[in-house]
Amino acid sequence: MTSDAALLRSALQDIAPGTALREGLERIQRSHTGALIVLGFSPELQELCSGGFDLDVEFTASRLRELCKMDGAVIIDPTNWRIRKANVQLFPDQSIPTDESGMRHRTAQRTAYQTHLPVLSVSASMRLISIYVGKYHHIVEEPEALLSRANLAVDTLDRYSQRLDEVLQTLTILEMRDSATIRDVATVMQRMEMIRRITSEINEYLEELGSEGRLLALQVDDLVRGAGSERALVLRDYIRDSDRKLLCLSLPVTVSSILRLSQTFWGLASTILPIWTA
């Protein structure tokens, strides 16, 4: 994950439902005033600022809403959550390309690209919250839409978890008979990788949902409990070289990677015999 992507995820957590910043943004949306907010305070950003006034006061949702009644940008320092400047006019490099049409969004996109700081733009007419970080642009969705998609993903995770239990039981029986094949191991690893990917997608939803996703987080934790240790045990049984084993434990596992490892260590053998430790 790049630094800009990490900053975007951090910004999504900062504006998740239940946070003071999200409360301030919702007040701005209800008032149909719009806003331009920068989350960060750096020397490069200060070079783009003109006018406005210095504040350096503690951040609150009500203060943010009142300050955004003015046309200028509000600069917030998220390290200690203080409002540094208000009613500031930003002058980013005009040669930076932008695909936005409104002045507020164009300024937000160029400022984010130039400073690599999260910049929030709230549309007065459409009541949409947009986040810009570097080259990334993300539109914040309503909690109801996120919950709907997250619930669908949890249902999918539940089905894959049940299927994983079935193929793991099958693999255990085949191992006891010394008849486990590459296909059997690959099937197990495929299910484990799918569960890992679905869980990663759900975690992104949970980050955006904030306090609205507490119950979903409990469901996900119950479904994936022990999944990491199961994958480690399967890999330990079927990979001989210790260095390669540690490498595989630290990377996502796919069916193709299992087949390549099997070809490497077992010489395209038609069967795989588990390595039992004394």
N, C-alpha and C positions, 0 to 999 in steps of 0.2 A: 504494500500500500504506500502510495506517495505521500509526501507531507501535505499537499493540498487536499488529497482525499481524507487524510486523517483529520485535518482542520475542519473539513465539511462534516464529518461524522461528529466531531466535538461540538460544532455549532448546532447540529440537529439535536443533540442532547441538551444543549443550553436552552433551546426554544421548545422543548417537549412540553406537553400538557402537565400542569402542576408546578411549573417553574415561574419565577417572578417575571422573567423576560416574556414568556408566552402570555402571561396575564396582561402585560403592557401592550403587546401586539394585538391581542383580542380587543382591548379598549380602543386602540387606534382603528381597527377594522369596523367596530360598531359606530364610530364617529365619522367614518368615510372621509378622513383627512389625508391618509397616505403618510409614508415616512421613508426616510433614508437613514439607515443606522449602520455604523461601522463597529465591528467587534474587534477591537485591537487599538493599540496606541504605539506607534513607532516613529522614528525620525523621518523615514521615507513618507509616511502618511502626513506628517506635519508640513512637509514641503508642498503638499497638494492643497493645503487648507488656506482659505482666505476669508477674512471677516469673522463674524460670529463673536462669541465670547467664551472665556474660560470659566469653568465651574468647579470641577474637582469636588463633587459632592457624592454622597452615597446613592447608589442606584435603587430606585423604587419604581413600581409599575405606574403609579400615579404621576410621578415626575416625568417619566418617559412620555406618557400620553400628553401632558401639558406642553412639553418642549417640542413635540412633533407637530403641534399646531402651527409652528413657524415653518417656513419653506426650506430652511437649510438642513444639513445633515447633523445627526447627533452621534458623537463618538463616545463609545463605552469601553473602558478598560476591564476585560473579563478576569484579569488576574486577581483583582481585589474588588471587582464590581463597583466601580465608581464612574460617574458621568464626567468625562474630562472636558468636552466642548459641546456647544449647541449652536444651532442656526449657522453652521459653517457651510461655505460654498467650496465644493471640491473641484479641482482643475486637473484631472488626469490627462495623460498624453492623448491628444486627439487622433494620433496616427494608429492607435490600437484599434483593430477591427472589432465591430460589434454588430450583432444581428437584432438588437432591440430597436424599438421605434420611439418609445417615450423617453423624455429627457432624464427622468429619475432612474429608469432602468439602464439607460445607456451609461450614465455616470457610474452607477453601481457596478456594472460589468467591467468597465475600464479600470475603475479604482481597484477592484478585486484582482484583476489580472496584473496590474502594475505593482501592488503592494503585497499580494498573496495573503491578504487578511479577509476574513468573512465579512461580507457586506450584505445587509438585508434591505430589500426594497418592498414596501407595502403599497399595492395599487389602491388608489382611492376609489376608483370606479368598480373594479372587479373584486376587490377585497381578497386579493391573493398575496401570499407572502413568498417572495423569491429569495433564495440564498445564492450568492456568487462567491466562489473561492478559486482564484486562479482561472483555469479554463473550465471549471465545473459550474454548472447551473442546475439548481434543484428547486422545484416548486413544492412548498409544504402543503400536504394534503390534510383534509379534515380528519379528526380521529375516527369518525364513523367509517370512512372509506378504508382507512388503514386496518381497523379492527376486522372488517369484512374479509380483506385479503389475508390477514394474519390467521383468522379462524380457519380459512380454507387451507392454508399451509400447515396448520397444526393437524387438521384431519388427514392430510396427505402424509405427514410425519408419523401419525399413529398407524396408518396402514403399512407403511414401509417398516416400521418397528416390528409389527406382527410378522411380516414376511421375513425379516431378518432372524427372528427367533426360530422360524420354521427351517430356514436353510442352515442355521447353526446347529440345530438338532440333527439334521440330515448329515452334515459334515462330521459331527461327533460319531454317529453310527458308522459312517464309512471309514473313519480313522480306526475304530475298533476292529473293523474287518480288514484293515490294511488295503483298502481299495479306493482311497481318495485320489481324484484326478485333478489336473490343472483347472478344468472347467468348474469343478466343485468349489475350489478355493477362490477362483475368480468371481463366481457368483456371490459368495459371501462378501468379498471385498467390494464388489459393485454395490451391494445393498448398504454396506457401511459408508461408502463414499456418498451415495445418494442421501443418506441420513445426515451426513456432515454438511452437505450443501444446503439441504432444506433448513437445517438448524441455523446455518449462517444467515440465510435469507430471513428467517423469523427473527433473529436477533436484531437485524436492521430495522424491522418493523417495531420491535420492542423499544429500541432506542428513540424512535420518533414518537412512540405512544406515551413514554414517560409513565406517570402515575396511572394512566388509563390501561396500561398493559400488565398490571400486577398479577391478575389471575391467569392470564396467558403464560406469563413467565413461570408460574408454578406448574402449569401443565407441561410445558416444554422441559423443565428440569426433571420432572418425573419420567417423561418419555425417553430422554437421552441419558439417564443416569447409568453409568457403567459402560457406555458405548465406547469411550476412549480406551478403557482397559481391555475390552474384548478385542478391539482392533490390534492393540499391542501384543496380546497373547497369540493371535492368529499369525501375525508377522514373525513373532519369535519362533513359532513352530516350523515355519516354512522358509526361513532365510538363514543360511548357514553362516555367512561371513558377518562378524560382529559389527564391523565398520559400516557395511552396507545396511545392516539392520537398523542401526541408529539413524542413518540417513533417511531411511524410509519412514521411520517413526516420526520424523520431523517434517515430512512433506505430505501433501494430499495424495491419496492412493487412488488410482484408477485401474480399470480392467486391463488396459494396455500395458501399464507399468508392471502389473503382476505377471502378465504373460512374458514380458521382456525379462523380468527377474527369473522366472521359471526356466526360460531358455538358457539364460546365462549360467545358472547354478546347477541345472539338472540335465543339460545337454539334450534338450528337446525330448526328454523322456516322456513316455505316455502316461506314467503314473508318478505320484509324489508320495513318498513315505515320510510321515512326521518325524522330526528329530526329537526324540525323547531324552531328557537330561536325567542323569543318574541321581 
